[in-house]
């Protein structure tokens, strides 16, 4: 019997490895993930910070319909939304061993984006921001993976114990993106936009122009991480797309550092690169026009019909500029930055 034991163990290991390879993981599906959470928003705001987490739990529904509970730590994150929204954005860390052998395997650290407010249209803005992440995945390889969630949330501050149902989404951790590309996320280092790899930078800059976003900076790493691929190559890794013309939440505002009055106005903030390269990247976007419009339609059932029209029209305005040689030159080629 003993001589068969090594063979049995080898077969068991092979089976376990194959099963783990076939197991559906968090970002493998685009289906909305059902989760339940319960915590005090007041306590979360007052008792957590960059180094202190609050004990909580997350109940999630598996692909087979069963439910599992994970012990997690939560803390607030972000700047503007943290101070101005009823639901602050969160960072969630699974307790040790909690994310093993289940949907969350390999995703121990995550960001959670909640709606900002409690009004009935709040979910629409979440869907539109999630859409921006989906659009970015179509035009750049250097992106965060995301997964939309439907949150059954009980705020312990509510004396009635009522449960609200909200839409939100999960964002993978910076380090997981770096791991995928065998790269390094540069922390606390100022990187001038001109030092970013040309093609990746233009794709990023044109995407930000497409969604009407001016709320970013490579030098100060504002709403952007810098991914160092090797000793000579660094690329932008963008996030936080709420203050944009595509999303247009009620709290959206424009920095006084840019010369526009409303987030719906487009302003190209990328650096001037080789003109032929910029035209080539523009052609890439044009080649993906129908794919990008299709992303809107895939989420159309989650937002009011008027919002679908608004998003479609806003995206169409971007492609009108790319297709018009004079507008492209005026709005992008001559509007690009030459200094920080």
C-alpha positions as CSV (number, residue, x, y, z in Angstrom):
1,X,0.0,0.0,0.0
2,X,2.8,2.4,0.9
3,X,4.3,2.3,-2.6
4,X,1.0,3.7,-3.9
5,X,1.0,6.6,-1.5
6,X,3.3,8.9,-3.4
7,X,1.3,8.4,-6.6
8,X,-1.9,9.1,-4.8
9,X,-0.5,12.3,-3.3
10,X,0.7,13.4,-6.7
11,X,-2.7,12.8,-8.2
12,X,-4.4,14.6,-5.4
13,X,-2.1,17.6,-5.8
14,X,-2.7,17.6,-9.5
15,X,-6.5,17.5,-9.0
16,X,-6.3,20.3,-6.4
17,X,-4.2,22.4,-8.6
18,X,-6.5,21.9,-11.6
19,X,-9.5,22.7,-9.5
20,X,-7.9,25.9,-8.2
21,X,-7.1,26.9,-11.8
22,X,-10.7,26.4,-12.8
23,X,-12.2,28.2,-9.8
24,X,-13.9,31.4,-10.8
25,X,-12.1,34.4,-9.2
26,X,-13.4,37.8,-8.3
27,X,-12.5,39.6,-11.6
28,X,-13.3,36.7,-13.9
29,X,-16.9,37.7,-14.3
30,X,-18.8,40.8,-15.3
31,X,-21.9,39.7,-13.4
32,X,-22.9,41.9,-10.6
33,X,-21.7,40.4,-7.3
34,X,-24.3,40.3,-4.5
35,X,-22.7,41.2,-1.1
36,X,-24.0,42.2,2.4
37,X,-22.2,44.6,4.7
38,X,-23.0,46.0,8.2
39,X,-21.1,48.7,10.0
40,X,-21.3,52.2,11.5
41,X,-20.5,55.0,9.1
42,X,-19.8,57.4,12.0
43,X,-17.5,54.9,13.6
44,X,-15.7,54.3,10.3
45,X,-15.1,58.0,9.9
46,X,-13.8,58.7,13.4
47,X,-11.9,55.5,14.2
48,X,-10.1,54.6,11.0
49,X,-7.3,56.1,9.1
50,X,-4.4,55.1,6.8
51,X,-3.0,52.7,9.4
52,X,-6.1,51.8,11.5
53,X,-8.8,49.4,10.4
54,X,-12.2,48.6,11.8
55,X,-13.2,44.9,12.2
56,X,-16.2,44.0,10.1
57,X,-17.5,41.3,7.7
58,X,-18.5,40.8,4.1
59,X,-21.1,38.2,3.0
60,X,-20.9,37.3,-0.7
61,X,-22.8,35.0,-3.0
62,X,-20.8,32.4,-4.8
63,X,-21.5,31.5,-8.5
64,X,-23.4,28.4,-7.4
65,X,-25.8,30.6,-5.3
66,X,-24.4,29.7,-1.9
67,X,-23.1,32.4,0.5
68,X,-19.9,32.8,2.4
69,X,-18.8,35.2,5.1
70,X,-15.4,36.8,5.3
71,X,-13.8,38.6,8.2
72,X,-12.4,41.9,7.0
73,X,-10.9,45.2,8.1
74,X,-12.3,48.5,6.8
75,X,-11.0,52.0,6.7
76,X,-12.0,55.2,4.9
77,X,-9.9,56.4,2.0
78,X,-9.8,59.2,-0.6
79,X,-9.9,63.0,-0.2
80,X,-12.9,64.9,-1.7
81,X,-15.5,62.1,-1.4
82,X,-14.3,61.2,2.1
83,X,-15.1,64.7,3.2
84,X,-18.2,65.5,1.1
85,X,-20.1,62.2,0.6
86,X,-22.5,60.5,3.0
87,X,-20.9,57.1,2.1
88,X,-17.1,57.5,2.1
89,X,-15.1,55.3,-0.2
90,X,-13.4,52.4,1.6
91,X,-10.4,50.2,1.6
92,X,-11.0,46.6,2.6
93,X,-8.4,44.1,3.8
94,X,-9.4,40.5,4.2
95,X,-8.2,38.9,7.4
96,X,-5.3,36.4,7.0
97,X,-6.4,33.2,5.2
98,X,-9.9,34.5,4.6
99,X,-9.5,34.8,0.9
100,X,-8.1,31.3,0.3
101,X,-10.0,28.8,-1.9
102,X,-12.9,31.1,-2.7
103,X,-14.0,33.9,-5.0
104,X,-11.6,36.3,-3.3
105,X,-8.5,34.2,-3.7
106,X,-5.6,36.5,-4.6
107,X,-7.6,39.7,-3.9
108,X,-6.9,40.3,-0.2
109,X,-6.7,44.1,-0.5
110,X,-9.5,46.0,-2.4
111,X,-11.0,49.4,-2.8
112,X,-14.8,49.7,-2.5
113,X,-16.6,52.6,-4.3
114,X,-19.9,53.4,-2.7
115,X,-22.5,55.9,-4.0
116,X,-21.8,59.4,-2.7
117,X,-25.3,60.3,-1.6
118,X,-28.5,58.7,-0.5
119,X,-30.8,60.1,-3.2
120,X,-32.4,57.8,-5.7
121,X,-30.1,58.8,-8.6
122,X,-26.9,58.0,-6.7
123,X,-26.6,54.5,-8.3
124,X,-26.6,56.0,-11.8
125,X,-23.4,58.0,-11.0
126,X,-21.7,54.8,-9.7
127,X,-22.7,52.9,-12.9
128,X,-21.3,55.8,-15.1
129,X,-18.0,55.8,-13.2
130,X,-17.7,52.1,-13.5
131,X,-18.3,52.5,-17.2
132,X,-15.2,54.7,-17.4
133,X,-13.1,51.9,-16.0
134,X,-14.6,49.6,-18.6
135,X,-13.9,52.1,-21.4
136,X,-10.3,52.4,-20.3
137,X,-9.8,48.7,-20.5
138,X,-10.7,48.9,-24.1
139,X,-8.1,51.4,-25.0
140,X,-5.2,50.6,-22.6
141,X,-3.6,47.5,-21.2
142,X,-2.5,49.3,-18.0
143,X,-5.7,49.4,-16.0
144,X,-7.2,48.4,-12.7
145,X,-9.6,45.4,-12.8
146,X,-13.1,46.2,-11.4
147,X,-16.3,44.3,-10.5
148,X,-19.7,45.8,-9.9
149,X,-21.4,44.8,-6.7
150,X,-24.9,45.1,-5.3
151,X,-24.6,45.9,-1.6
152,X,-27.3,45.1,0.9
153,X,-26.0,47.6,3.5
154,X,-27.1,48.1,7.1
155,X,-25.8,51.2,8.7
156,X,-25.5,50.6,12.4
157,X,-26.2,54.3,13.0
158,X,-29.7,53.8,11.8
159,X,-31.9,53.1,14.9
160,X,-34.5,51.3,12.8
161,X,-32.1,48.7,11.6
162,X,-33.2,49.2,8.0
163,X,-31.2,47.6,5.1
164,X,-30.5,49.6,2.0
165,X,-29.6,48.2,-1.4
166,X,-26.9,50.1,-3.2
167,X,-24.7,49.7,-6.3
168,X,-21.0,50.0,-5.9
169,X,-17.8,48.4,-7.4
170,X,-14.6,46.8,-6.3
171,X,-11.2,47.9,-7.6
172,X,-8.1,45.7,-7.4
173,X,-5.1,46.7,-5.4
174,X,-2.2,48.6,-6.9
175,X,0.2,45.8,-6.0
176,X,-1.9,43.3,-7.9
177,X,-1.7,45.4,-11.1
178,X,2.1,45.6,-10.6
179,X,2.3,41.9,-10.1
180,X,0.4,41.3,-13.4
181,X,3.0,43.3,-15.3
182,X,6.0,42.2,-13.2
183,X,6.4,45.9,-12.5
184,X,6.6,48.4,-9.5
185,X,4.3,51.1,-8.4
186,X,6.3,54.2,-7.7
187,X,5.3,55.8,-4.4
188,X,5.9,59.4,-3.3
189,X,8.0,60.2,-6.4
190,X,7.3,63.1,-8.7
191,X,7.3,62.0,-12.3
192,X,7.0,64.6,-15.1
193,X,4.5,63.5,-17.8
194,X,7.2,63.8,-20.4
195,X,9.1,60.9,-18.9
196,X,6.2,58.5,-19.4
197,X,6.3,56.0,-22.3
198,X,4.9,57.9,-25.3
199,X,2.3,55.5,-26.6
200,X,0.9,54.6,-23.1
201,X,0.8,58.3,-22.2
202,X,-1.0,59.4,-25.3
203,X,-3.6,56.6,-24.8
204,X,-4.1,57.7,-21.2
205,X,-4.3,61.4,-22.1
206,X,-6.7,60.9,-25.0
207,X,-8.9,58.7,-22.8
208,X,-9.1,61.4,-20.1
209,X,-10.0,63.8,-22.8
210,X,-12.7,61.4,-24.1
211,X,-14.4,61.2,-20.7
212,X,-13.9,64.9,-19.9
213,X,-11.5,64.5,-17.0
214,X,-9.0,67.2,-16.0
215,X,-8.8,66.0,-12.3
216,X,-5.4,64.2,-12.6
217,X,-1.7,64.9,-12.5
218,X,1.3,62.6,-13.2
219,X,3.7,65.0,-11.4
220,X,1.8,64.8,-8.1
221,X,0.3,61.4,-8.8
222,X,-3.2,62.8,-8.3
223,X,-5.8,60.2,-9.3
224,X,-3.0,58.3,-11.0
225,X,-0.3,55.8,-10.1
226,X,2.9,55.4,-12.0
227,X,3.8,51.9,-13.0
228,X,7.5,51.3,-13.6
229,X,7.9,48.5,-16.1
230,X,11.7,48.5,-16.2
231,X,14.6,50.9,-15.6
232,X,13.7,53.0,-18.6
233,X,9.9,52.6,-18.9
234,X,7.1,54.1,-16.8
235,X,3.4,54.2,-17.7
236,X,0.3,55.9,-16.2
237,X,-2.3,53.9,-14.2
238,X,-5.4,56.0,-13.9
239,X,-8.3,55.8,-11.5
240,X,-11.1,58.0,-9.9
241,X,-13.3,59.2,-12.8
242,X,-16.2,60.8,-11.0
243,X,-15.3,64.4,-11.6
244,X,-15.8,64.0,-15.4
245,X,-18.2,65.1,-18.1
246,X,-19.1,61.4,-18.6
247,X,-20.3,61.0,-15.0
248,X,-21.4,64.5,-14.1
249,X,-22.3,64.0,-10.4
250,X,-24.0,66.9,-8.6
251,X,-20.8,67.6,-6.6
252,X,-18.5,67.8,-9.7
253,X,-16.3,70.8,-9.8
254,X,-13.4,72.1,-11.8
255,X,-10.0,73.0,-10.4
256,X,-9.1,76.7,-10.7
257,X,-5.8,75.5,-12.3
258,X,-7.6,74.7,-15.5
259,X,-9.2,77.1,-17.9
260,X,-12.7,75.6,-18.1
261,X,-15.9,76.3,-16.1
262,X,-17.7,73.0,-16.1
263,X,-16.6,69.3,-16.1
264,X,-18.6,68.8,-19.3
265,X,-16.1,70.9,-21.2
266,X,-13.2,68.9,-22.6
267,X,-9.7,70.1,-22.2
268,X,-6.7,68.1,-23.4
269,X,-4.1,68.1,-20.6
270,X,-1.6,65.7,-22.2
271,X,1.9,66.7,-23.2
272,X,2.8,67.3,-26.9
273,X,4.3,64.2,-28.4
274,X,5.3,63.3,-31.9
275,X,2.4,64.4,-34.1
276,X,2.4,61.1,-36.1
277,X,2.2,59.1,-32.9
278,X,-0.7,61.2,-31.7
279,X,-2.5,60.7,-35.0
280,X,-1.8,57.0,-34.8
281,X,-3.3,56.7,-31.3
282,X,-6.3,58.7,-32.4
283,X,-6.8,56.1,-35.2
284,X,-6.7,53.4,-32.6
285,X,-9.6,55.1,-30.8
286,X,-11.5,55.5,-34.0
287,X,-11.0,51.8,-34.7
288,X,-12.7,51.0,-31.3
289,X,-15.6,53.4,-31.7
290,X,-18.3,50.8,-31.9
291,X,-16.8,48.8,-29.1
292,X,-16.8,51.8,-26.8
293,X,-20.4,52.6,-27.6
294,X,-21.3,49.0,-27.0
295,X,-19.9,49.3,-23.4
296,X,-22.6,52.0,-22.7
297,X,-25.3,49.7,-24.0
298,X,-24.2,46.8,-21.8
299,X,-24.9,48.9,-18.7
300,X,-28.0,50.6,-20.1
301,X,-30.4,48.5,-18.0
302,X,-28.9,50.0,-14.8
303,X,-29.5,53.7,-15.6
304,X,-32.4,55.8,-16.7
305,X,-32.9,56.1,-20.5
306,X,-32.0,59.8,-20.5
307,X,-28.6,59.0,-18.9
308,X,-27.9,56.5,-21.7
309,X,-28.6,59.2,-24.2
310,X,-26.4,61.7,-22.4
311,X,-23.5,59.2,-22.2
312,X,-23.9,58.3,-25.9
313,X,-24.1,61.9,-27.0
314,X,-21.1,62.8,-24.9
315,X,-19.0,60.0,-26.3
316,X,-20.2,60.9,-29.8
317,X,-18.9,64.5,-29.3
318,X,-15.4,63.1,-28.7
319,X,-15.5,61.1,-31.9
320,X,-16.7,64.1,-33.9
321,X,-13.5,65.8,-32.8
322,X,-11.3,62.9,-33.9
323,X,-13.0,62.7,-37.3
324,X,-12.6,66.4,-38.0
325,X,-9.0,67.3,-39.0
326,X,-9.4,70.9,-38.1
327,X,-11.1,70.2,-34.7
328,X,-8.5,67.5,-33.9
329,X,-5.6,69.9,-34.6
330,X,-7.2,72.8,-32.6
331,X,-8.5,70.8,-29.6
332,X,-5.6,68.3,-29.3
333,X,-2.5,68.9,-31.4
334,X,-2.2,72.6,-30.6
335,X,-3.8,72.4,-27.1
336,X,-1.3,69.8,-25.8
337,X,1.1,71.0,-23.0
338,X,4.8,71.8,-23.5
339,X,5.5,72.6,-19.8
340,X,4.3,71.3,-16.5
